[in-house]
Each structure stands twice: as structure tokens, then as C-alpha cells.
Amino acid sequence: MKDKIINLSIGESIDWKFGLTTREVYRISKNKFEINETCGIWITAIVTKKQMNDLFNGSLSIRELKWN
């Protein structure tokens, strides 16, 4: 799944099952992604490519992201 997300084209999105929740990941630009969570309420986090890689390798928790 990591390669599919990291290699998304700008403007593409994919569903990402992370833990018990499925989130939508949308490629905003070469270096930015939008993660949308719609479980209960709709919240969004904008992350860089490095942060996305950190989420995959476990050095960043999804709970540490700034959700709006």
C-alpha cells in the first residue's frame, strides 16, 4: 500500500485502511497529501511526503497529525 500511496499522481486519491478506520488519501502536490477521515465526523490532515513515509515506518503516529 505504501508504494501505491507514495506514487499517486497529483489529483488522484485512494482508500487506505489504517488500523480499524479506512481513510482517503489525496495527492495535492509533488510533496503534499491530504488525509481525510470520515468516521463519525469529517476531519482532514495535510502531510508532507516525508510525514507520509514516517507514518508507514512507524516513526510518526496518525494521532500526532494536526487534524482540522
N, C-alpha and C positions, 0 to 999 in steps of 0.2 A: 504494500500500500504506500510506503514511503516514496518509492520511485514514481508511482502514479501521481501523487500529490505534488512532489517537487518538480515534476516535468509537465505539469498542467500548462497549457497555453494561456496567455493573458485573455481574460474574459470567460474562461472555462470554469466549471465547478464540478465537484464530486462529493458524494456522501462518504463520510469517514466514521466508522464505528470505533469509538474510543471509550473504553470502559463499558458501561451499560447504556450509554447515550450515543445516538447517531447524530453527527454534526455535519453541516455542509461547509466545505472549504472552497473558496472562490479566489482565483488568481487575479489580483488587482493590477499588479505591475511586475516588472522583472524581479523585484526584490520584496514585494509585499503580498500578503494573503489576508483574506477576511475569513474568520471562522464564525459561523452562525449556529447558535444553539436555540432550538425552538421547543425544548421540553418544558412545558409549563408556560414560560414567557419567552419572548424573542430577545436574546442578548447577542452582542457581537463583540469580537476582539480582532484587532488588526495586529498582525505579527510580521516580522521580517523573515526572510528565508533562513537566516541563522537561528532565530527562535523556533521556526518550524522544525529544523533539524534537531534542535535541543529537545523539543517535545518528543520526537521519535527516539532519541537515545536516552531519554530519562533524566537529563540534567536540568530540565525545566518542567514544572508541573503545570497542567492546564489550569489549576486553581490559582496560580501566580499571575495569570494574564490579567490585563485591565479590561474588564467587561463593561460594555455600555448597553 
